Amino acid sequence: MSTSKPKLAVVGNGMAGMRTVEELLKLAPDLYDITVFGAEPHGNYNRILLSPVLAGEKTVDDIMLNTREWYAKNGITLHAGDPVVKIDRPRRTLYSKSGVELPYDRLLLATGSKPFIIPVPGHQLPGVIAFRDIQDVETMLEAARNHRHAVVIGGGLLGLEAANGLLRQGMDVTVVHVMDSLMERQLDKPAAALLKTSLERKGLRIMLNANTAEIVGPDRVTALRFKDGSEIPADLVVMTAGVRPNIDLARSAGLQCDRAIMVDDTLQTFDPRIYAVGECVQHRKALFGLVAPIWDQARVCATHLAGFGHSRYVQQATATKLKVTGVDLYSAGDFIGNADSEDLVMRDPRRGVYKRLVLKDNRVIGAVLYGDVKDGPWYFELIQNKTDIASLRSRLLFGQAYCEPRAA
């Protein structure tokens, strides 16, 4: 009888929570009676692929990971479009927006993050949105059909993907970035400059060192005003100025939070019945936004939920690959370096290729590649394995093919 099974409740129907459930089903398919609550009225989809949906390369159906049939087939109860609003820890009970009350034995929080909306005057006007979910993409596609001028605030990875998608939909797009170079978290200045030139050639307008003062409009956005008083027209403003871990629910339940929900090496919170994974967690001071570490967390968390409590989550170096159409970029590790590190740099402006490797003690600690990224995973392996590259040094920038032993 399923009633005798312990109850696992999952708050958050996104990639982190569902990956954990998939891993758990592999290890212990019949252990729990599982119920999932999600804020969005869909099954679980691949949020990373929202950009191709916006660009018209994929449909919403193409990016679904777990359809409603999948939940039913695995005996999982799904409450889609019904977020949890309260956790009563002493009574071990959840309460959802629609009034569902659910007792739990184990609870997994995967509440993700929410977009940071810059609180400038006018930020609540119709036509000002984030780029976070299917609804946002539908709003952008609708705007592209009926309006002309789009402004994307934020020149990071997400902002450039949004800008590229809107450009593909036929809008005039301006990217407004407060820093002096694009994607400053993933790229050094020379690579960012190459990227800017390449995107401008495609038709994007890019404004750096641009401080937004106000979003203007009587009943819908019509313009963006900067701190120096200048304005640009805008019928749609997309905010991609970063995200914040979504921890309101955890905090109101009295769980220990700093910038995010604090977890230990088993992804357990300070309440031993409650686990958390993904963008809503903080592990040893770090926050997470990339898929690779979150998949690792899901695997470790599932192992503990399944009762095989031997694995520990260990943070690894991460790599970023940019998929803005036609532009190949790759960065990994510590690509800024410091006084103790040295750089190997190769520039080939004619071919549009730039490579920079950061070395310390004969080991690669960081890499930025632009235009030719095929050796990215190999450099990343060298970083992760702390490989001694003393013997390869003179050939390192030419890539793996020039450094591997020659076949006889």
N, C-alpha and C positions, 0 to 999 in steps of 0.2 A: 504493500500500500504506500502510495506517495506521501500520505499524511505523516508517516513516521520519519520521513527524511528531514534532515536539518534544512532550514530555509536560508537561501542566499539571495539577498536583494542587491541589485546593481543600480546605482543612481548615475545615469549618464549613458546614453545609447550611442556614443561616438566610437572612434577607432580604438582608443586605449581600453575602454571598458569591454568592448566586444572581443578584442584580441585576447584579453585575459580570459574571457568566457570560453573562447575557442580552444585556448591552450588547456583550460581546465577540463573541457569535454574530452580532449585527447587522453588526459591522465586518469580521470575519474568520471566517466560519463554519467553514472547513475548516483553519484554521491549526494547531490543537492536537488532540492526543489527550487528552481531559479526563476526570479521575477525581475524584469528590467523596466526601468522608467526612463523615458527620454522626453526632452522638451519639444523636439521637432516631430511633426506628424508623419515621419517616414520610418522605414527600416534604417539600418546602419549603412552609411555610404562613405566613400573615400573623399574626405575633405580636400586632400591634396589635388584632386582632379577637378576641383571647381573651376580652375583657370581654363582648361580645355573646353569645359561646358560654356563658359563665357565667350571664348574665342570661336565657338561654333564647331569645334572639332569632335565633341562628344555630346551625348544626351544625358539627361539625369538617369535614365535607366542603365546607361553604360557604366555609371560610377557606383551603382549599388553593390555593397559587399554582402550584406545579409538581408534577403527579402523577408517579408512577413511569413512566407512559407517556411523559411529556414528556422525561424523561432518555433513555429508550430511543430515542425518535424523533430526538433530537439527537445520538445516538451517544455519550452521556455514561455512564460507568460510575458507579453510585451504590452506596456502601457505607453503608446507613442502619443506625443502631444500632451502629455500629462506630467509635468515636472513635480518632483518632490519638494514640498515647501517647509517641512519640519521633520526633525529626527528627535524622538524622545529616547535618549540613551538609557535611562533607568528602566523604562518599560520595554526597551528594545523594539520600538514600533516606529514605522514611517507613516507620514501623512502626505498625500498628493494633493495637487491643486483641485482636482475634481472630487476629492473627498474619500479616495481609497485609503483604508487603514491597513497596514501590512506589518505583522510581527516578523522579526528576522532573528536568525542565529548568528549569521555572518553578514557583514555589509561591505560592499565595495563602492567606494566613491570614485567616480570618473567624470567629474563635473567640468573638466576642461578649462578653457579660459574665455574671457569675453573681450571684445575689442575695446581699446582705449579710445574714447571719443574726446577729442580736444575740447575743453569747455569754453570755447570762444563764443561771443554773442552770435546767435543765429544757428547754433549747432543742432537745434531741434526742428529746424524748418523741414518741410517735405522736400525730398530730393537730396537730403544728406544721409548717407548710409555707411555701414561698414562693409567689409568683404569677408564674410564669415560662414554663411550657410546658403542653402539652396534658394531661400527666399530673397537673400541679397542679390544673387545672380539673376533671379527673375526680375527684380526691380531694375537692375542695370540693363537687361535686355529690353525691357519696356521703355526705359529712358532713351536707349539707342534708336528705337523706332520713332520716337516722337520729339527728340531734342538733339541739339547739335554739340554743345560745349560741355565736356567733362573735365573735371579737375580731380586728380588723385593726390591726397595729402599723405606723404610718406614715400621715400625713395628706397625702401628696402625690398626684399625679395617679393613679398606679397603685393606691394604697391606697383612694382614694375609688371607683375603678371596681370594685375587688374588693368593697368594702362594699356598693355599690349592687347588684351581681350577687347577693350572698348574701342581701340583703334581699328581692330579687325572688324568690329561691328559698324564702322563708318563714322565714328564720332571724332571731333577735333579734341585731342587730349593733351592736357598740360600736367606734368608731374611737379609738385611743389615739395621741396625737401629742405628742412631746416639746417641740415649739416652742409659741409662744403664738398662732399663727394657722395656718390650713390653707393648703397649697400656697404656702408663703412664697417659693418660687423663681419662681412665675408671677404671684402676686397681691400687691397692696399690702394694708394692713390693712383699710381700709373694704370692699374687694371680698371679702376673705376672711371678714369678719364677715357680709356678706350671704349668702355661700355657706353658712356654718355654719347660719344661720337656716333657709335653704331646705332643707338636708339634714335638719335636725332635724324640720322639718314632714313630711318624707317618712317619718320613723320611725327614722332613724339616731340613735344616741347618740354624742355626741362629747366626748371628754375631752382638753383641752389642758394643756400644762405637766405631762404625765403621764410619770413615769419608771418604767419597768418594772424590777422588782428580780428577779423570779423567775417561772418558769412552773411551776405546781404540778400534781402528779398522781402517783399511785403507778405505774400502768402505761400511762396515757393522760392527756393534759392534762385537768384539771378546773377550773382557775382561773388567774387572772393576779394576781400580787401586786405592789403598787407600793412604792416606796421609803419612803412614809409608813406602810406596814404594812397599808393597806386592800387589799381583794381584790374582784375581780368574777368571776362564773362564766364558764368558757370550755370548750367541747367541741372547738373548732377555733380555732387561732391562725394567722393569715396574716401573715407578715412581709413588709412592703413598705417597708423602711427604706433603700431605695437599692440600687444595684448596684455591683460592682467589675469593672473590665476583666479578662477571663479571659486571663491572660498566662503561666500556669505553663509551658505547652508551649514558648512562644517563649523564655522566660527559660532553661529547661533546655537549649535549643538554642544558647544563647550570643548570642541577638539582643539588641540594645541596648534596654532597657526603663527607663522611669521609672515613672510611674503606669500607663502602658500601653506598647504597642509603639511605639517612635519611628519615624515615617515622614517623608519629605520631601514636597515639593509634587507629586511624581508618585506618591505612596503607596508608594514603595519603602522598604524597611528598609535597614539599613546593609549587608546582604548583597544585592548587585544582582540576584540571582536570586529574591529573596523579596519579595513585596508583602503589604500588609495593609490591610484596610478595616473600617469599622464601629465598633462599641462597644469593640473591643479596641485601637484605635489612639490615639496622641497626636500631634497635629500642631500645631507651634508652641505648646506648653504646653496646648492645649485638648483636652478629651475630648468625645465625641459620644454623644447618646442619641436624637436626633430623626431622623425619616425624611429630611427635606429635605437636610441636609448629607451624610447617608450616601449618598443617591442621587447627589449631586454627586461624591462620592468614587468611587463605582462607575463612573461615566461616565469620569472622568479615568484611573482605574486600567485600565479596559478599553482605552482609547485607547493607553496605553503597552504593554500586553500584546500589542495587535494590531500594534505596530510603528509607530504614527503618533505619535511622541513629541513632540507640540507643545503639549499642554494642561497646565495647572497647576491644582491645587486651591486655591481661594481661599475662606476662611471668610466667610460672609454672616450678617447678622442673622437671627434665627429668630423664628417666631411659634408660639404654643401655643394650640390650641383644645381646650377640655375637652368631652368627650362623655358626662358623667354625665347620665343621662336627665332631660330636662326642665329642665336648668340650662344656660344659654348663657353661656360665658365665653370671652374672647379676650385674650391679652396678647402684646406684641411689644417687642423692643428693650430699652432701659434704662428700665424703668418705675419705678425707685426715685429716680433723679436725684441731684443733689448741690447744693452751695452756688451753683453757677453756672447751674443750670437753674431753670425756673419751671413751675408746673402750671396747666393749665386743667381745671377740674372741673365736672361736671354731676351733680346728684343728683336723682332723682325717686322717692322712696321708695314712693309710691302705686303707680306702675307697676313698681317693682322694677328701676329702671334706674340704673346708675352708670357714668360715663365719666371717665377721667382721661388727659389727654395731657401728656407731659413735653416741654417746649420748651427749646431752647438756640440762641442766635444765629438766631432766626426759622426754626428747623428743628425738625421733630418727631423726637425721639430715642427715645421710648417711648410705649406706650399700654396701658391696662387698660380692658376693656369688660365690663360685667356686665349681663345681661338683654336688651340690644339690641346684637348683635354684627355686624349686617350690613355696617357700614362698616369692620370689622377689616382686610380685605384692602387697602382703599384707604389706610387709615392706614399699613399695613405698607409699601405702595408709596412713600408719602411719606418714610418712614424710610429705605428702601433707596436711593431716588433723591436723598436729601438736598435735597428740594424747598424752596425759599424760600416760606414761608407768610405773609409779612407782610401781603399783601393779603387773605388769607382769614381772618385771625386771629379776627375777631369772629364768624365763622360756622362756624368749624372744628368745634366740638363738635356741631353739628347734622348733620354728615355731608356726604358727597359731593354729594348732590342739591342742597344749599343753597350749595355752593361752586363748582360747575361753571358755566360761562357760560350765562346764560339763552338759550333758543332764541328767535329773533325771532318 
